[in-house]
């Protein structure tokens, strides 16, 4: 068992040497297709031969090469640009081994495009926008499936658990991290064991922390899937001792909360569940995340600070012979959820929350409609309304919005409601179109008209802008996603 632990830790540290910010995910909008919805926890990786300019066969191995291009610009009174050039190589050896390596160089400040005119940093707060300086990005994975039951992975990337645009359990909105994973499928049961290495940049250098995650799904009926989630974040060392990676957390069937108490630690444990119900070409989905709480406090409605939980409910599907795709969801997260005693134990990576990008202390409605026209054209409309607290927070006093602030920096024990501490009401509308220039690499030309309005106590700020560019959709972009 200890040898297995050492192997996994070595894989994580190799990934850490290579890790950078953002991966390239194929996004021919699998998000919309109900055929790919039923098994949200199946992370087996295979090559998709619909992509790539070069395709070579050598014995039982296939090689595919894909260029990576991303140029985006936005004008909110001032033109701001971002760009990336790179390449991706994939190798498929039979049905068992898959290797992908994608690398690119450039400048990426996508979610900070409206910084100068819109003052996005002040309104959104530092942990909730992404900024990557000039440099390089990397996305890599080695996936091995010895049979139809097991799949082993190691690489640099990220996961998304759930079928919403957002995830309250584990989201792919943030930055890449090194990981090792074991996927198991037996009958109607699917189990993901995920071991992650995170990093935080602090004034004295880099701070590392580990996480171990279980995600167990069962198909209760052909249309109903129920999943249980648990994750523990822990620091490899503190001021008194160096613990390394707790080998107890490598147990693939372990419940982390009893193990945490058995270790005598104060590690950060999150529990949750995910439910999907497929109805024809439509899917009802929902999530619950529980960080902490007490039943008596909930029953008495005391609004205790440590009642930390979140809820998601949504529906999506296809209409008009699968040409019109829609999705709508509501997310609500109580104050102080995902936070902990310090940065080395909170549910975050490199300054970005691992779940919903708004952090906590908010309620959000997000909807998207997309229409495909004559294969090459795609038109889309998105609507987001966010109510979030914390606008009046001071440096060492938190109302529970920013998970990177310790929950010990609070004023009271009771009286915490969603959007306390000064409310921000943000509404964003996006109307856009894209045209596919080269199908083989899914190279698209796109343009989006964006309208945003922020309202606070004495502020009512409306901004209009235009976003446009050309990109290969092998790389996930989070532009104006929150």
C-alpha positions in Angstrom: 0.0 0.0 0.0 2.8 2.4 0.9 4.5 1.6 -2.4 1.3 2.6 -4.3 1.2 5.8 -2.3 4.8 6.7 -3.2 4.1 6.0 -6.9 1.1 8.3 -6.9 2.9 11.0 -5.0 5.8 10.8 -7.6 3.3 11.2 -10.4 1.9 14.3 -8.8 5.3 15.9 -8.3 6.3 15.1 -11.9 3.1 16.9 -13.0 3.9 19.8 -10.7 7.2 20.4 -12.6 5.2 20.7 -15.8 2.1 22.5 -14.6 0.7 25.7 -16.0 -2.5 27.5 -16.1 -5.0 26.4 -18.7 -5.7 23.2 -20.7 -7.3 22.7 -24.1 -10.6 20.9 -23.9 -12.5 19.7 -26.9 -15.7 21.7 -26.9 -17.8 20.7 -29.9 -20.5 21.4 -27.2 -20.8 17.9 -25.7 -22.3 20.0 -22.9 -25.5 20.0 -25.0 -25.9 16.4 -26.2 -28.1 14.3 -24.0 -26.4 11.2 -25.4 -23.3 12.1 -23.4 -25.1 13.2 -20.3 -26.1 9.9 -18.6 -22.7 9.0 -17.2 -21.2 12.1 -15.7 -18.5 10.2 -13.8 -17.1 8.2 -16.7 -13.6 9.7 -17.2 -12.2 7.0 -19.6 -10.2 8.8 -22.3 -10.0 7.9 -25.9 -9.0 9.7 -29.1 -11.6 11.5 -31.2 -10.5 11.1 -34.9 -12.8 13.9 -35.9 -10.1 16.4 -35.0 -6.6 17.1 -36.1 -4.8 17.9 -39.4 -2.4 15.0 -39.4 -3.4 11.4 -38.8 -0.8 8.6 -39.0 -1.0 4.9 -38.3 2.0 3.0 -37.1 1.2 -0.6 -36.3 -1.6 -0.5 -33.7 -0.8 3.1 -32.8 -2.5 6.2 -34.1 -0.9 9.7 -34.1 -2.8 12.9 -34.6 -1.5 16.5 -34.6 -3.6 19.6 -34.0 -2.6 23.2 -34.1 -3.7 25.5 -31.3 -4.8 29.0 -32.0 -6.6 31.5 -29.8 -6.9 35.2 -30.5 -9.5 37.2 -28.7 -10.1 40.9 -28.4 -12.7 43.0 -26.5 -13.6 46.6 -26.6 -15.2 48.3 -23.6 -14.0 51.8 -24.5 -10.5 50.5 -24.9 -9.3 47.6 -27.1 -7.7 44.7 -25.2 -6.3 41.6 -26.7 -5.1 38.1 -25.9 -3.4 35.4 -28.0 -2.0 32.0 -27.8 -0.2 29.7 -30.4 0.7 26.1 -29.9 0.2 22.5 -30.9 -1.2 19.3 -29.5 -0.1 15.7 -30.1 -2.2 12.7 -29.3 -1.3 9.0 -29.4 -3.7 6.1 -29.2 -2.1 2.6 -28.8 -5.0 0.2 -29.3 -7.8 0.6 -26.8 -5.7 0.6 -23.7 -3.2 3.5 -23.9 -3.8 7.1 -24.7 -1.3 10.0 -24.4 -2.0 13.7 -25.0 0.5 16.6 -24.8 -0.6 20.1 -25.6 1.6 23.2 -25.3 1.2 26.8 -26.3 2.8 30.2 -25.7 1.4 33.7 -25.6 -0.4 36.2 -23.5 -3.7 35.4 -21.8 -5.8 37.9 -19.8 -9.2 36.8 -21.1 -11.3 37.4 -18.0 -9.6 40.7 -17.3 -10.4 42.3 -20.6 -12.7 44.9 -19.2 -10.3 45.8 -16.4 -9.4 49.5 -17.4 -12.8 50.9 -18.3 -15.1 48.6 -16.2 -12.9 48.4 -13.1 -13.5 44.6 -13.1 -10.9 44.0 -10.4 -12.6 46.2 -7.8 -16.1 45.0 -8.6 -15.2 41.3 -8.8 -12.5 41.1 -6.1 -9.1 39.5 -6.8 -9.9 35.8 -6.3 -12.7 35.8 -8.9 -11.0 36.8 -12.1 -8.3 35.1 -14.0 -5.1 36.7 -15.1 -2.2 34.9 -16.8 1.0 36.7 -17.6 3.0 36.1 -20.8 4.4 32.6 -20.8 3.3 29.1 -21.7 0.4 26.8 -20.9 0.4 23.0 -20.8 -2.3 20.3 -20.9 -1.1 16.6 -20.6 -2.5 13.2 -19.7 -1.4 9.6 -19.8 -4.4 7.3 -19.7 -4.2 3.5 -19.4 -7.2 1.1 -19.4 -6.1 -2.5 -18.9 -9.7 -3.7 -19.2 -13.3 -2.4 -19.3 -13.3 -2.0 -15.5 -10.3 0.1 -14.6 -8.7 3.2 -16.0 -5.6 4.9 -14.7 -4.7 8.5 -15.4 -1.9 10.9 -14.5 -1.4 14.4 -15.9 -1.9 18.1 -15.7 -5.4 19.2 -16.1 -8.7 19.5 -14.3 -12.1 17.9 -13.8 -15.8 19.0 -13.9 -18.3 17.0 -11.8 -21.9 17.5 -12.8 -23.9 18.5 -15.8 -24.4 22.2 -15.1 -22.5 25.1 -16.6 -21.3 25.6 -13.0 -20.4 22.9 -10.5 -20.6 23.3 -6.7 -18.5 20.1 -6.2 -15.5 20.4 -8.6 -15.3 22.8 -11.6 -13.0 23.2 -14.6 -13.2 27.0 -14.5 -10.0 27.5 -12.6 -6.4 26.7 -13.2 -4.7 23.4 -14.1 -3.2 21.1 -11.4 -1.2 17.8 -11.4 -3.4 14.8 -10.7 -3.5 11.0 -10.6 -6.9 9.2 -11.0 -8.3 5.7 -10.8 -11.7 5.2 -12.6 -13.6 2.0 -11.9 -16.9 0.8 -13.5 -18.6 -2.3 -12.2 -22.2 -3.1 -13.3 -24.2 0.0 -12.5 -21.6 1.6 -10.2 -18.8 4.1 -11.3 -16.2 5.3 -8.9 -13.6 8.1 -9.4 -10.6 8.3 -7.1 -8.8 11.5 -7.7 -5.6 12.7 -6.1 -4.6 16.3 -6.7 -1.7 18.6 -5.9 -2.5 22.3 -5.5 -0.3 25.3 -5.2 -0.8 28.8 -3.7 1.5 31.8 -4.4 2.3 33.6 -1.1 4.7 36.4 -0.3 7.3 34.0 1.0 7.1 31.6 -2.0 4.9 28.8 -3.0 2.6 26.9 -0.6 1.6 23.3 -1.6 -1.4 21.3 -0.5 -3.0 18.0 -1.4 -6.5 16.8 -2.0 -8.1 13.4 -2.3 -11.6 13.0 -3.8 -14.1 10.2 -4.2 -17.1 10.4 -6.6 -19.3 7.3 -6.6 -22.2 7.1 -9.0 -24.9 4.5 -9.5 -27.5 4.2 -12.3 -30.7 3.6 -10.2 -32.7 3.3 -13.4 -31.8 3.8 -17.1 -32.7 7.4 -16.7 -31.8 8.2 -13.1 -28.2 8.6 -11.9 -27.3 9.3 -8.3 -23.8 10.3 -7.1 -22.0 10.8 -3.8 -19.0 13.1 -3.5 -16.4 13.6 -0.8 -13.1 15.5 -0.9 -10.5 16.3 1.7 -7.9 19.2 1.4 -4.9 18.9 3.6 -1.4 20.5 3.9 1.7 18.3 3.7 3.4 20.2 6.5 2.8 22.8 9.2 4.8 24.6 11.8 5.3 21.5 13.9 5.7 18.5 11.6 5.9 17.3 8.0 3.2 14.8 7.3 3.6 14.4 3.5 0.7 12.7 1.7 -1.5 10.9 4.2 -1.5 7.3 3.0 -4.9 6.7 4.7 -6.4 9.0 2.2 -5.3 6.7 -0.6 -7.8 4.1 0.4 -10.2 4.0 -2.6 -13.3 3.1 -0.4 -12.6 5.3 2.6 -14.9 7.8 4.1 -12.8 10.8 4.8 -14.6 12.3 7.8 -13.9 9.3 10.1 -10.4 9.1 8.8 -9.9 12.8 9.5 -10.9 12.4 13.1 -8.8 9.2 13.3 -5.8 11.2 12.2 -6.5 13.9 14.8 -6.4 16.5 12.1 -8.4 19.6 11.1 -8.3 18.9 7.4 -11.0 20.4 5.2 -13.6 17.8 4.2 -16.5 18.5 1.8 -19.5 16.2 1.2 -22.0 16.4 -1.6 -24.3 14.7 -4.0 -25.3 15.0 -7.7 -28.6 13.8 -9.2 -29.4 13.5 -13.0 -32.8 12.5 -14.5 -33.0 12.1 -18.2 -36.4 12.7 -19.8 -36.2 12.2 -23.6 -33.9 15.0 -25.0 -34.0 16.8 -21.7 -32.1 16.4 -18.4 -33.0 17.5 -14.9 -30.0 17.9 -12.7 -29.1 19.1 -9.2 -26.3 19.2 -6.7 -25.9 19.7 -2.9 -22.5 20.5 -1.3 -22.1 20.4 2.5 -19.0 21.9 4.1 -20.1 22.0 7.7 -23.2 22.5 9.8 -25.4 21.4 12.7 -29.0 20.1 12.4 -30.2 21.9 15.5 -28.9 25.2 14.1 -30.7 24.6 10.8 -34.0 23.7 12.5 -33.9 26.7 14.7 -33.0 28.9 11.8 -30.3 30.7 13.7 -28.3 31.6 10.6 -25.1 30.3 12.3 -21.9 31.1 10.3 -20.9 27.4 10.2 -24.0 26.2 8.4 -22.0 26.0 5.2 -23.7 24.5 2.2 -24.8 25.1 -1.4 -27.5 23.9 -3.7 -27.9 23.7 -7.5 -30.9 22.9 -9.6 -31.2 23.1 -13.4 -32.6 21.7 -16.7 -31.1 21.5 -20.2 -31.9 19.7 -23.4 -32.5 19.9 -27.2 -35.4 21.1 -29.3 -36.2 21.5 -33.0 -34.6 18.3 -34.1 -31.6 18.9 -31.9 -30.7 22.2 -33.5 -31.9 24.4 -30.6 -30.0 23.7 -27.3 -31.0 25.3 -24.0 -29.7 25.2 -20.4 -30.8 27.0 -17.3 -29.8 26.7 -13.7 -29.9 28.3 -10.3 -26.9 28.1 -7.9 -26.9 29.3 -4.2 -24.1 29.0 -1.7 -24.1 30.0 1.9 -21.5 32.3 3.4 -18.1 30.8 4.5 -18.6 27.6 2.3 -15.2 26.3 0.9 -13.2 28.5 3.4 -11.1 27.1 6.3 -8.5 28.2 8.8 -6.0 29.3 6.2 -5.0 29.2 2.5 -3.3 25.8 2.9 -6.7 24.2 3.8 -9.3 26.1 1.8 -11.0 24.6 -1.3 -8.9 26.5 -3.8 -6.0 26.3 -6.2 -3.6 29.2 -7.2 -6.0 31.9 -6.0 -9.1 30.4 -7.6 -12.0 28.5 -6.0 -12.3 24.9 -7.1 -16.0 25.1 -7.4 -18.2 28.0 -8.5 -16.1 31.0 -9.6 -18.2 33.4 -7.4 -16.9 31.7 -4.3 -19.7 31.7 -1.7 -22.4 34.0 -0.1 -24.3 34.3 -3.4 -27.3 33.2 -5.5 -27.0 33.1 -9.3 -29.3 32.4 -12.3 -27.5 31.3 -15.5 -29.2 30.5 -18.8 -27.9 29.7 -22.3 -29.6 29.2 -25.6 -27.7 28.0 -28.7 -29.0 27.4 -32.3 -27.1 25.6 -35.0 -27.7 26.7 -38.5 -26.6 24.8 -41.6 -23.7 23.0 -39.8 -21.3 25.9 -40.0 -23.2 28.7 -38.2 -24.0 28.9 -34.5 -25.9 31.6 -32.7 -26.1 31.9 -28.9 -27.6 33.9 -26.2 -26.7 33.9 -22.5 -28.2 35.5 -19.4 -26.7 35.7 -16.0 -28.0 37.4 -12.8 -25.8 37.3 -9.7 -26.6 38.5 -6.2 -23.5 38.3 -4.0 -22.5 39.8 -0.7 -19.2 41.0 0.7 -18.8 44.3 -1.0 -18.3 46.1 2.4 -15.7 43.6 3.6 -12.5 44.9 5.1 -9.1 43.4 5.0 -9.4 41.4 8.2 -13.1 41.1 8.4 -15.1 38.7 6.3 -18.8 38.2 5.6 -18.1 34.8 4.1 -17.8 35.7 0.4 -14.1 35.1 -0.3 -13.0 31.5 0.6 -9.4 32.8 0.7 -10.2 34.7 3.8 -10.1 32.5 7.0 -13.5 31.9 8.6 -12.0 33.0 11.8 -12.0 36.6 10.5 -15.8 37.1 11.2 -17.6 39.6 13.3 -20.5 37.5 14.7 -21.5 33.9 15.3 -25.1 34.3 14.0 -27.2 36.2 11.6 -25.5 35.3 8.3 -27.7 35.2 5.2 -26.9 35.0 1.5 -25.6 38.4 0.2 -24.8 39.8 3.6 -22.0 42.3 4.0 -23.0 44.6 1.1 -24.8 43.3 -1.9 -23.7 43.4 -5.6 -26.4 42.7 -8.2 -24.8 41.9 -11.5 -26.7 41.3 -14.8 -25.0 40.2 -18.0 -26.5 39.6 -21.4 -24.5 38.1 -24.3 -25.7 37.8 -27.9 -23.2 36.1 -30.3 -22.5 34.2 -33.5 -19.7 32.0 -34.7 -18.8 30.5 -38.1 -16.7 27.3 -38.5 -13.8 28.0 -40.9 -12.1 24.6 -40.7 -14.1 21.6 -39.5 -11.1 19.3 -39.0 -9.6 21.4 -36.2 -12.9 23.2 -35.3 -11.4 26.6 -36.2 -14.1 29.2 -35.6 -14.6 32.9 -36.1 -16.8 34.5 -33.5 -18.2 37.8 -32.3 -20.2 38.6 -29.1 -22.1 41.7 -28.1 -22.0 42.1 -24.3 -24.1 44.2 -21.9 -23.3 44.3 -18.2 -24.9 46.2 -15.3 -23.7 46.3 -11.7 -25.7 47.8 -8.9 -24.5 48.4 -5.3 -25.5 50.8 -2.6 -24.5 53.9 -4.4 -23.4 52.5 -7.7 -25.3 51.8 -10.9 -22.8 51.0 -13.6 -23.8 49.9 -17.1 -21.2 48.9 -19.7 -21.5 47.7 -23.3 -18.8 45.9 -25.3 -17.9 43.8 -28.2 -15.8 40.6 -28.1 -14.4 39.0 -31.2 -11.7 36.7 -32.4 -10.7 33.4 -34.0 -9.8 30.2 -32.2 -9.6 26.4 -32.4 -12.0 24.9 -29.9 -9.6 22.5 -28.4 -9.0 24.9 -25.5 -11.6 26.0 -23.0 -12.0 29.7 -22.7 -13.7 31.3 -19.7 -14.2 34.8 -21.2 -17.0 36.7 -19.6 -18.2 33.6 -17.8 -19.1 35.3 -14.5 
